[in-house]
Amino acid sequence: MRRQTSIPRARRNKIAGLTLVELILTCGILLILSSAAIPVFRMTIQRRKESELRYDLREMRNAIDRYKDDADKNLIRTEVGSQNYPPDLQTLVDGVSISGGSGAGGISASALAGASGTGQFGSAGTPQLGAGAGGSQGATGGIASLGSTASASQAMSGSTSKVRYLRKIPVDPMTGKSDWGLRAVQDDPDSSSWGGGNVFDVYSLSQATAVDGTKYSDW
C-alpha cells in the first residue's frame, strides 16, 4: 500500500505567504494607477466645461450684436439711452417684433439666416422667426426655418414678425445656474456690477481659475 505524503506545515505557510504578498502588490499597483487616473479625469471634465463656457458666451454675445444690428437699422424700437442694446437677456429669448417693411430693405439678415434654414441652434441658440411669421423649430439639430417659401416672402414684404435671438439662456457650466454677470454700455470694462438699462456684455459669475490660469469671470 502506497503511503499518502503530506506537505509539511512550514512549506504550506511559505506558499500561503507568497500568495498574500502577491495580492498586496497587485492592490498597491491598482491603487497607484487609479490615483494617477483621477487627476486626468478631473482635468478632462474641467476642459469640457471650459469649452461649453466659451461657446455659451460666444452665442450670447453674438445674439446681443445681432439685436443691436437690427436696432441700428430701425427694425426694433429701443429705449432712449440704451444705444440700441437689449434691455436684458430674457428679451433675446422672448423675441421682439420686427417690421419687414422698415430699415434696409426689410427684415434683417440675421433673421433671414433662420428663415433659410442656415441658422442653427447651439446650447444657447441662434435667431429664429416666431410663430407670427410661420416659423417652426426643426425636429433635429434645432434648425430654425420657415414653414414655406410663402411665409418667407410674407416676412420680407412688410408684415410684422417676431424674431428670437436666443433659444434659451444657457446654464453656466461653472456655477450650474443660468445667472450671468451683465455689463451695460456705460459700465467700466472691468465693472462687477450692472448699471442697468441695457446689456452690452455678459460674463461668468464664477470666481474659479481656468486651466490656463485666467479667471472665468474675465473671459
C-alpha positions as CSV (number, residue, x, y, z in Angstrom):
1,M,0.0,0.0,0.0
2,R,1.3,3.4,-1.0
3,R,1.6,5.9,1.8
4,Q,0.0,9.3,1.2
5,T,2.5,12.1,1.8
6,S,1.5,15.5,3.1
7,I,3.1,18.8,2.6
8,P,5.0,19.9,5.7
9,R,3.3,22.7,7.7
10,A,6.3,25.1,7.2
11,R,6.1,24.7,3.5
12,R,2.4,25.3,3.4
13,N,2.8,28.5,5.4
14,K,5.5,29.7,3.0
15,I,3.3,29.1,-0.1
16,A,0.4,31.0,1.6
17,G,2.6,33.8,2.5
18,L,3.8,34.3,-1.1
19,T,0.3,34.4,-2.4
20,L,-0.7,37.1,0.1
21,V,2.3,39.2,-0.9
22,E,1.4,39.0,-4.5
23,L,-2.2,40.1,-3.7
24,I,-0.9,43.1,-1.7
25,L,1.4,44.1,-4.5
26,T,-1.4,43.9,-7.0
27,C,-3.7,46.0,-4.9
28,G,-0.9,48.6,-4.5
29,I,-0.3,48.8,-8.2
30,L,-4.1,49.2,-8.9
31,L,-4.2,52.0,-6.2
32,I,-1.3,53.8,-7.8
33,L,-2.9,53.6,-11.3
34,S,-6.3,54.8,-10.0
35,S,-4.7,57.7,-8.1
36,A,-2.9,58.8,-11.3
37,A,-6.1,58.5,-13.4
38,I,-8.3,60.7,-11.1
39,P,-6.5,64.0,-11.9
40,V,-6.6,63.2,-15.6
41,F,-10.3,62.5,-15.4
42,R,-10.9,65.8,-13.5
43,M,-8.9,67.7,-15.9
44,T,-10.9,66.3,-18.8
45,I,-14.1,67.3,-17.2
46,Q,-12.8,70.8,-16.5
47,R,-11.7,71.3,-20.0
48,R,-15.1,70.2,-21.3
49,K,-16.8,72.7,-19.1
50,E,-14.5,75.4,-20.2
51,S,-15.3,74.6,-23.8
52,E,-19.0,74.9,-23.0
53,L,-18.5,78.2,-21.2
54,R,-16.6,79.7,-24.2
55,Y,-19.4,78.5,-26.6
56,D,-22.2,79.9,-24.4
57,L,-20.5,83.3,-24.0
58,R,-19.9,83.5,-27.8
59,E,-23.5,82.6,-28.5
60,M,-24.9,85.2,-26.1
61,R,-22.6,87.9,-27.3
62,N,-23.4,87.2,-31.0
63,A,-27.1,87.4,-30.1
64,I,-26.5,90.8,-28.5
65,D,-24.7,92.0,-31.6
66,R,-27.5,90.8,-33.9
67,Y,-30.1,92.6,-31.8
68,K,-28.1,95.8,-32.0
69,D,-27.6,95.4,-35.7
70,D,-31.4,95.2,-36.2
71,A,-32.0,98.1,-33.9
72,D,-29.5,100.2,-35.7
73,K,-31.5,99.5,-38.9
74,N,-34.6,100.9,-37.1
75,L,-36.2,97.5,-37.2
76,I,-36.6,97.4,-33.4
77,R,-37.9,100.0,-31.0
78,T,-35.4,100.6,-28.2
79,E,-35.3,102.8,-25.1
80,V,-33.6,106.1,-25.2
81,G,-30.1,105.9,-23.8
82,S,-29.8,102.1,-24.5
83,Q,-27.7,102.8,-27.6
84,N,-29.8,100.0,-29.3
85,Y,-28.6,97.2,-27.0
86,P,-31.2,94.8,-25.5
87,P,-32.6,95.7,-22.0
88,D,-31.8,92.1,-20.7
89,L,-31.1,88.6,-21.8
90,Q,-34.7,87.5,-21.4
91,T,-35.7,89.9,-24.2
92,L,-33.4,88.0,-26.6
93,V,-35.3,84.7,-25.7
94,D,-38.8,86.2,-25.7
95,G,-38.2,87.9,-29.0
96,V,-39.1,91.3,-30.4
97,S,-41.4,92.4,-33.2
98,I,-39.6,93.5,-36.3
99,S,-41.2,95.3,-39.2
100,G,-40.3,93.8,-42.5
101,G,-41.0,97.0,-44.4
102,S,-38.6,99.3,-42.5
103,G,-34.9,99.6,-42.3
104,A,-32.5,98.5,-45.0
105,G,-34.9,96.7,-47.4
106,G,-37.0,94.7,-44.9
107,I,-36.2,92.0,-42.3
108,S,-32.7,91.7,-41.1
109,A,-30.1,89.3,-42.5
110,S,-29.7,87.7,-39.1
111,A,-33.4,86.8,-39.1
112,L,-33.3,85.5,-42.6
113,A,-30.4,83.2,-41.6
114,G,-33.0,81.3,-39.5
115,A,-35.6,81.6,-42.3
116,S,-33.4,80.0,-44.9
117,G,-32.5,77.1,-42.6
118,T,-28.9,78.1,-42.3
119,G,-29.1,79.3,-38.7
120,Q,-28.6,76.5,-36.2
121,F,-29.2,76.4,-32.5
122,G,-26.4,75.6,-30.1
123,S,-26.9,75.3,-26.4
124,A,-27.8,79.0,-26.4
125,G,-29.2,79.1,-29.9
126,T,-29.3,81.4,-32.9
127,P,-32.2,83.5,-34.1
128,Q,-35.5,82.0,-35.4
129,L,-38.7,83.5,-36.7
130,G,-41.5,83.2,-34.2
131,A,-45.0,81.7,-34.9
132,G,-46.2,85.1,-36.1
133,A,-44.2,84.7,-39.2
134,G,-44.9,81.0,-39.7
135,G,-41.6,79.9,-38.1
136,S,-41.0,76.4,-36.8
137,Q,-38.2,74.8,-35.0
138,G,-36.6,71.9,-36.8
139,A,-37.1,68.4,-35.4
140,T,-33.3,67.7,-35.4
141,G,-30.4,69.9,-34.6
142,G,-32.7,72.8,-33.6
143,I,-32.5,74.4,-37.1
144,A,-34.9,77.4,-37.4
145,S,-36.8,77.5,-40.6
146,L,-39.9,79.0,-42.1
147,G,-42.8,76.7,-42.9
148,S,-42.9,77.6,-46.5
149,T,-41.5,79.9,-49.1
150,A,-44.7,81.9,-49.0
151,S,-44.1,82.6,-45.3
152,A,-40.6,83.9,-46.0
153,S,-42.0,86.2,-48.7
154,Q,-44.5,87.4,-46.2
155,A,-41.8,88.2,-43.7
156,M,-39.9,90.2,-46.3
157,S,-43.0,92.0,-47.7
158,G,-43.7,94.4,-44.8
159,S,-45.6,92.4,-42.3
160,T,-44.5,92.4,-38.6
161,S,-42.7,89.3,-37.5
162,K,-41.3,88.2,-34.2
163,V,-37.6,87.3,-34.0
164,R,-35.9,85.4,-31.2
165,Y,-32.2,85.8,-30.9
166,L,-31.6,83.1,-28.3
167,R,-33.4,79.8,-27.9
168,K,-32.8,79.9,-24.1
169,I,-30.5,81.5,-21.6
170,P,-27.8,78.8,-21.1
171,V,-26.7,77.4,-17.8
172,D,-23.2,78.5,-16.7
173,P,-21.3,75.2,-16.6
174,M,-19.1,76.6,-13.9
175,T,-21.8,77.6,-11.5
176,G,-24.6,75.3,-12.6
177,K,-27.0,78.3,-12.8
178,S,-28.5,80.4,-15.6
179,D,-27.4,83.6,-13.8
180,W,-24.8,85.6,-15.7
181,G,-22.9,88.8,-14.9
182,L,-24.1,91.7,-17.1
183,R,-22.4,94.9,-18.2
184,A,-24.2,98.0,-19.6
185,V,-22.6,100.1,-22.3
186,Q,-22.0,102.8,-19.8
187,D,-20.2,100.5,-17.3
188,D,-16.5,100.2,-16.9
189,P,-14.9,97.3,-18.9
190,D,-13.9,95.6,-15.6
191,S,-17.0,96.5,-13.6
192,S,-18.6,93.8,-11.5
193,S,-21.9,95.5,-11.0
194,W,-24.5,96.1,-13.7
195,G,-25.6,99.7,-14.2
196,G,-28.9,98.5,-15.8
197,G,-30.8,99.9,-18.7
198,N,-29.1,97.7,-21.4
199,V,-26.9,94.6,-21.8
200,F,-23.6,95.3,-23.6
201,D,-21.7,92.3,-22.5
202,V,-22.0,89.1,-20.4
203,Y,-19.6,87.2,-18.2
204,S,-19.4,84.2,-15.9
205,L,-20.1,84.8,-12.2
206,S,-17.6,82.0,-11.3
207,Q,-14.6,83.2,-9.4
208,A,-12.6,80.0,-10.1
209,T,-9.4,79.8,-12.1
210,A,-9.2,78.2,-15.5
211,V,-6.6,75.7,-16.6
212,D,-4.6,78.5,-18.3
213,G,-4.5,80.5,-15.1
214,T,-7.1,83.1,-16.0
215,K,-10.4,83.8,-14.2
216,Y,-13.6,82.6,-15.7
217,S,-15.2,86.0,-14.9
218,D,-12.6,87.6,-17.2
219,W,-13.5,85.6,-20.3
